[in-house]
Amino acid sequence: MSGRVVITGQGVICPLGETPAALLDSLRSARSGISLWQSPDLKKTFPGGLVGREVRPRRRQVAL
């Protein structure tokens, strides 16, 4: 095993925020990520946490 370390990044995607700073702010403010969601297929309302956008991976390469 090699002694090398690779840091792949830091990030978060959740109903409380899409960045580590936004998540921390939501947690400190005691905001909930759970809300009511209307299912278009089942015609019912469910409690759930939703991410408000399409999730696409972001990649950045850093030379060391």
Secondary structure as UniProt FT lines:
FT   TURN            15..16
FT   HELIX           20..28
FT   TURN            29..30
FT   STRAND          35..38
FT   TURN            40..42
FT   STRAND          45..48
//
